[in-house]
């Protein structure tokens, strides 16, 4: 099937050939649907979900016995992380909430974090990265001309959570990602690893990374395999539906909606609504809506109707971001018009990961690595 821009589109979702490397079977179904179905098998709903969740909760509580906290959970002020924290407390867990402050919090996000932790009686630890350092790293990724320019934040969050857990001798990190609402981000849209961070910053950066918590292959071996810190996609155990969730959070936690998916961050709002569509023709609503179609939360026709409208952005947000980054209009236009590059243009762990396919498959099957890692790289 062709969409209005003459891209081939999946017959079951709204994913299309704006995703480099997407493949379709003889029925026009994209390869990403297979990934979703595999995730459904791993995290089923109903009685099996209750059994798996109770088993997980038991492990977390036993590992945290006689400790102040039994898990670490990231909070951003957004729907996903807030609801995950809410559910964890309701299920009897004792989380330590952790926030990675990169200087881009919206006022709403700050208030949501404060109100949520107070309402749930949860302790909050905030790690603040040096602003000049982080700004320089973000500028490096913009100059690199890749669609992965948000990964400094993603890596920073992931690393902060794991390193905080290890510091407090906590074995479980629970995150707020759900494949039923977000899907798995295509590798050709978003790739991330610590070596990639280092290589891009080495080429374009000028401020040493002293406070940025990078996460290298060595860190993964140390924290995950040797120290035994496990990262659990907590929301995968629930039939998570965002629209219903918002009403719960507003009523019980004095939480407020901020207008769009991940728009609790001013930079992410700019990045997803303006920068990605403008420079790369990437609309991340396609992955979110496709997940909601497959999970039965929206009709495909409704999703197509939503995508008929361009991703809306505020000019004031663009101006604010450029001013805060110290970019002139001329500098930013140069970034926008630079030739698009892939993560494969820069040194990363990707070649090594490809050679490790058999070991990654085994590690994912026995629980040393998340299966989603294998799905993303090799499906």
C-alpha positions as CSV (number, residue, x, y, z in Angstrom):
1,X,0.0,0.0,0.0
2,X,1.2,3.5,-0.8
3,X,0.7,6.5,1.4
4,X,0.2,10.1,0.2
5,X,4.0,10.6,0.0
6,X,4.3,7.5,-2.2
7,X,6.0,5.4,0.5
8,X,5.1,1.8,0.9
9,X,3.2,1.3,4.2
10,X,2.7,-1.8,6.3
11,X,-0.7,-3.4,5.9
12,X,-1.2,-3.8,9.7
13,X,0.5,-0.7,11.1
14,X,1.5,2.8,9.9
15,X,5.2,2.0,9.6
16,X,6.5,2.7,6.1
17,X,9.6,3.1,3.9
18,X,10.6,6.3,5.6
19,X,12.3,3.8,7.9
20,X,15.5,2.7,6.1
21,X,15.9,-1.1,6.0
22,X,12.2,-1.9,6.7
23,X,11.1,-5.2,5.1
24,X,7.7,-6.5,4.1
25,X,6.4,-10.1,3.7
26,X,4.2,-11.3,0.9
27,X,1.1,-9.9,2.7
28,X,2.6,-6.4,3.1
29,X,3.3,-6.9,6.8
30,X,6.5,-5.2,8.1
31,X,9.3,-6.9,9.9
32,X,8.5,-4.8,13.0
33,X,5.1,-6.6,13.5
34,X,7.1,-9.8,14.0
35,X,9.1,-8.1,16.8
36,X,5.8,-6.9,18.4
37,X,4.4,-10.5,18.3
38,X,7.6,-11.9,19.9
39,X,7.3,-9.3,22.7
40,X,3.6,-10.3,23.2
41,X,4.8,-13.9,23.7
42,X,7.4,-12.8,26.2
43,X,5.0,-10.5,28.1
44,X,1.5,-11.9,27.7
45,X,-1.5,-10.4,29.4
46,X,-4.2,-12.1,31.6
47,X,-3.4,-14.9,34.1
48,X,0.1,-15.4,32.7
49,X,0.9,-11.7,33.2
50,X,-0.2,-11.9,36.8
51,X,1.9,-15.0,37.4
52,X,5.0,-13.5,35.8
53,X,4.5,-10.1,37.6
54,X,4.0,-11.7,41.1
55,X,7.1,-13.9,40.5
56,X,9.1,-10.7,39.6
57,X,7.8,-8.8,42.6
58,X,8.8,-11.6,44.9
59,X,12.4,-11.6,43.5
60,X,12.7,-7.8,43.9
61,X,11.4,-7.8,47.4
62,X,13.6,-10.7,48.5
63,X,16.7,-9.0,46.9
64,X,15.8,-5.7,48.7
65,X,15.1,-7.3,52.1
66,X,16.6,-5.2,55.0
67,X,17.6,-2.4,52.6
68,X,16.0,1.1,52.4
69,X,15.0,0.5,48.8
70,X,14.4,-2.6,46.7
71,X,14.5,-1.0,43.2
72,X,15.5,2.1,41.3
73,X,13.1,3.9,39.0
74,X,13.7,6.8,36.7
75,X,11.3,9.7,36.7
76,X,11.0,12.4,34.1
77,X,7.6,13.9,35.0
78,X,6.1,12.2,31.9
79,X,3.2,9.7,31.7
80,X,5.2,6.5,31.4
81,X,7.7,6.9,34.2
82,X,5.1,8.4,36.5
83,X,2.7,5.6,36.0
84,X,5.4,3.0,36.4
85,X,6.4,4.5,39.7
86,X,2.7,4.6,40.8
87,X,2.2,1.0,40.0
88,X,5.4,-0.1,41.7
89,X,4.3,1.6,45.0
90,X,0.8,0.1,44.6
91,X,2.4,-3.3,44.3
92,X,4.3,-2.9,47.5
93,X,7.8,-2.1,46.2
94,X,10.0,0.5,47.8
95,X,11.6,2.4,45.0
96,X,14.3,5.1,45.0
97,X,13.2,7.6,42.3
98,X,16.1,8.9,40.2
99,X,16.0,11.9,37.8
100,X,18.7,12.8,35.3
101,X,18.7,16.6,35.0
102,X,20.2,17.7,31.7
103,X,19.0,21.2,31.9
104,X,15.9,20.8,29.6
105,X,13.1,20.2,32.1
106,X,9.9,22.0,31.5
107,X,8.2,23.7,34.4
108,X,5.4,21.1,34.2
109,X,7.9,18.2,34.4
110,X,9.5,19.6,37.5
111,X,6.2,20.0,39.3
112,X,5.1,16.6,38.2
113,X,8.2,15.0,39.7
114,X,7.8,16.9,42.9
115,X,4.1,16.1,43.3
116,X,4.5,12.5,42.4
117,X,7.3,11.7,44.8
118,X,5.5,13.6,47.6
119,X,2.1,11.9,47.0
120,X,3.7,8.4,46.8
121,X,6.1,9.1,49.7
122,X,9.1,8.1,47.6
123,X,12.7,9.5,48.0
124,X,14.1,11.3,45.0
125,X,17.7,11.5,43.9
126,X,18.5,14.0,41.1
127,X,21.8,13.8,39.2
128,X,22.6,17.2,37.6
129,X,25.0,17.0,34.6
130,X,27.2,20.1,34.0
131,X,25.3,22.3,31.6
132,X,28.2,23.6,29.5
133,X,29.5,20.0,29.1
134,X,26.1,18.6,28.2
135,X,25.3,21.4,25.8
136,X,28.6,20.8,24.0
137,X,27.8,17.1,23.7
138,X,24.3,17.9,22.2
139,X,25.9,20.3,19.8
140,X,28.3,17.6,18.8
141,X,25.5,15.3,17.8
142,X,23.7,18.0,15.9
143,X,26.9,18.7,13.9
144,X,27.3,15.0,13.3
145,X,24.2,15.2,11.1
146,X,22.7,11.9,12.5
147,X,19.1,11.2,13.6
148,X,20.4,9.8,16.9
149,X,21.0,13.3,18.4
150,X,18.9,12.6,21.5
151,X,21.0,9.7,22.7
152,X,23.2,11.7,25.1
153,X,20.0,12.0,27.2
154,X,19.0,8.4,26.7
155,X,22.5,7.1,27.6
156,X,22.7,9.5,30.5
157,X,19.5,8.3,32.0
158,X,20.3,4.6,31.6
159,X,23.8,5.0,33.1
160,X,22.6,7.1,36.0
161,X,19.9,4.6,36.9
162,X,22.3,1.6,36.8
163,X,25.2,3.3,38.6
164,X,22.8,4.6,41.3
165,X,21.4,1.1,41.8
166,X,24.9,-0.4,42.2
167,X,26.0,2.4,44.6
168,X,23.1,1.5,46.9
169,X,23.4,-2.3,46.4
170,X,20.1,-2.5,44.6
171,X,19.7,-5.3,42.1
172,X,16.8,-4.1,40.0
173,X,16.2,-1.0,37.8
174,X,12.6,-0.7,36.6
175,X,11.9,1.4,33.6
176,X,8.8,2.9,32.1
177,X,9.1,1.7,28.6
178,X,6.2,-0.3,27.1
179,X,6.3,-1.9,23.7
180,X,2.5,-1.6,23.7
181,X,2.6,2.2,23.5
182,X,6.1,3.0,22.1
183,X,7.2,-0.1,20.1
184,X,10.9,-0.7,19.5
185,X,12.6,2.2,17.9
186,X,14.0,1.2,14.5
187,X,17.8,0.8,14.5
188,X,18.2,3.1,11.5
189,X,16.3,5.8,13.4
190,X,17.9,5.6,16.8
191,X,21.2,3.8,17.6
192,X,23.0,4.3,20.8
193,X,26.1,3.1,22.6
194,X,28.9,4.6,24.7
195,X,31.6,4.3,22.0
196,X,29.3,6.3,19.6
197,X,29.1,9.0,22.3
198,X,32.8,9.1,22.6
199,X,33.6,9.2,18.9
200,X,31.1,11.9,18.0
201,X,32.3,14.1,20.9
202,X,35.9,13.5,20.0
203,X,35.2,14.7,16.5
204,X,33.0,17.7,17.2
205,X,33.2,18.5,20.9
206,X,35.5,20.9,22.8
207,X,34.5,20.5,26.5
208,X,35.8,17.4,28.3
209,X,33.2,15.0,29.5
210,X,33.8,15.0,33.3
211,X,30.3,14.8,34.7
212,X,28.4,13.1,31.8
213,X,27.7,9.5,32.9
214,X,28.5,7.6,29.7
215,X,27.9,3.8,29.5
216,X,30.5,1.8,27.7
217,X,30.8,-1.9,26.9
218,X,33.1,-2.2,30.0
219,X,30.4,-0.6,32.1
220,X,27.8,-3.1,30.8
221,X,30.1,-6.0,31.7
222,X,30.8,-4.6,35.2
223,X,27.4,-3.4,36.3
224,X,25.1,-5.8,34.5
225,X,27.1,-9.1,34.3
226,X,29.4,-8.8,37.3
227,X,27.5,-6.7,39.8
228,X,24.2,-8.2,38.7
229,X,22.1,-5.1,38.2
230,X,19.0,-6.1,36.1
231,X,17.0,-3.7,34.0
232,X,13.3,-4.6,33.8
233,X,10.8,-3.1,31.4
234,X,8.2,-2.9,34.2
235,X,5.2,-1.5,32.1
236,X,5.4,-4.5,29.8
237,X,3.7,-6.6,32.5
238,X,0.6,-4.4,32.3
239,X,-2.1,-3.6,29.7
240,X,-0.9,0.0,29.7
241,X,-3.3,2.5,28.0
242,X,-2.0,6.1,28.2
243,X,-5.3,8.0,27.9
244,X,-6.9,6.1,30.8
245,X,-3.7,6.5,32.8
246,X,-3.6,10.3,32.5
247,X,-6.9,10.6,34.4
248,X,-5.6,8.4,37.2
249,X,-2.4,10.4,37.6
250,X,-4.2,13.7,37.5
251,X,-6.6,12.6,40.2
252,X,-4.2,10.8,42.6
253,X,-0.9,12.5,42.1
254,X,-1.8,16.1,41.2
255,X,0.0,15.4,37.8
256,X,-0.5,17.6,34.7
257,X,-0.2,16.6,31.1
258,X,2.4,18.5,29.0
259,X,0.9,18.3,25.5
260,X,2.7,15.5,23.7
261,X,4.7,12.2,23.9
262,X,8.0,13.0,25.8
263,X,7.3,16.7,25.6
264,X,8.0,17.0,29.3
265,X,11.5,17.8,28.0
266,X,11.8,21.1,26.1
267,X,14.6,19.7,23.9
268,X,12.8,16.5,23.2
269,X,9.7,18.4,22.2
270,X,11.8,20.5,19.7
271,X,13.7,17.4,18.5
272,X,10.6,15.2,17.8
273,X,8.2,17.8,16.5
274,X,10.6,19.9,14.5
275,X,14.1,18.7,14.0
276,X,13.5,15.0,13.0
277,X,10.7,15.7,10.6
278,X,12.5,18.7,9.1
279,X,15.9,17.2,8.5
280,X,15.3,13.5,8.4
281,X,11.7,13.0,7.4
282,X,11.3,11.0,10.6
283,X,7.9,11.1,12.4
284,X,8.1,9.1,15.6
285,X,4.4,9.1,16.0
286,X,4.4,6.3,13.5
287,X,6.1,3.9,15.9
288,X,3.8,5.0,18.8
289,X,0.6,4.7,16.8
290,X,1.7,1.4,15.3
291,X,2.2,0.0,18.8
292,X,-1.2,1.2,19.9
293,X,-2.8,-0.3,16.8
294,X,-1.3,-3.8,17.5
295,X,-2.2,-3.5,21.2
296,X,-5.9,-2.7,20.3
297,X,-5.9,0.8,21.7
298,X,-6.5,2.6,18.4
299,X,-7.8,1.7,14.9
300,X,-5.4,1.8,12.0
301,X,-7.7,4.2,10.2
302,X,-7.6,6.6,13.2
303,X,-3.8,6.5,13.2
304,X,-3.6,7.2,9.4
305,X,-6.0,10.2,10.0
306,X,-3.7,11.5,12.7
307,X,-0.7,11.2,10.4
308,X,-2.4,13.2,7.7
309,X,-1.7,16.2,9.9
310,X,2.0,17.2,10.0
311,X,3.7,17.0,13.4
312,X,2.8,20.4,15.0
313,X,5.6,22.5,16.5
314,X,5.9,25.9,18.2
315,X,8.2,28.4,16.6
316,X,8.9,29.8,20.1
317,X,10.2,26.4,21.2
318,X,12.7,26.4,18.3
319,X,13.9,29.9,19.1
320,X,14.2,29.0,22.8
321,X,16.3,25.9,22.0
322,X,18.6,27.7,19.6
323,X,19.2,30.5,22.1
324,X,19.9,28.1,24.9
325,X,22.4,26.2,22.7
326,X,24.0,29.4,21.5
327,X,23.2,28.7,17.9
328,X,22.6,31.5,15.4
329,X,20.0,31.0,12.6
330,X,22.9,30.7,10.2
331,X,24.6,28.0,12.2
332,X,21.4,26.1,12.6
333,X,20.5,26.3,8.9
334,X,24.0,24.9,8.2
335,X,23.1,21.9,10.5
336,X,19.7,21.4,8.9
337,X,21.2,21.5,5.3
338,X,24.2,19.3,6.0
339,X,24.2,15.9,4.3
340,X,22.4,13.2,6.4
341,X,24.7,10.6,7.9
342,X,24.1,7.3,9.6
343,X,25.6,6.1,12.9
344,X,27.7,3.7,10.7
345,X,29.7,6.7,9.6
346,X,31.2,7.0,13.1
347,X,33.1,4.4,15.3
348,X,30.6,2.4,17.4
349,X,30.3,-1.0,18.9
350,X,28.0,-2.0,16.1
351,X,30.5,-4.1,14.1
352,X,31.4,-6.0,17.3
353,X,27.7,-6.5,18.2
354,X,27.1,-8.1,14.8
355,X,29.9,-10.6,15.3
356,X,28.4,-11.5,18.7
357,X,25.0,-12.5,17.4
358,X,25.1,-16.1,18.6
359,X,26.3,-15.1,22.1
360,X,23.7,-12.3,22.3
361,X,21.0,-14.8,21.4
362,X,22.0,-17.2,24.1
363,X,22.4,-14.4,26.7
364,X,18.9,-13.1,25.9
365,X,17.4,-16.5,26.2
366,X,18.9,-17.1,29.7
367,X,18.1,-13.6,30.9
368,X,21.6,-12.0,31.0
369,X,20.6,-9.6,28.3
370,X,17.1,-8.3,27.4
371,X,15.5,-10.0,24.4
372,X,14.6,-6.7,23.0
373,X,18.3,-6.1,22.3
374,X,18.4,-9.2,20.1
375,X,15.1,-8.3,18.3
376,X,16.3,-4.7,17.6
377,X,19.7,-5.8,16.0
378,X,18.9,-9.1,14.3
379,X,15.2,-9.3,13.4
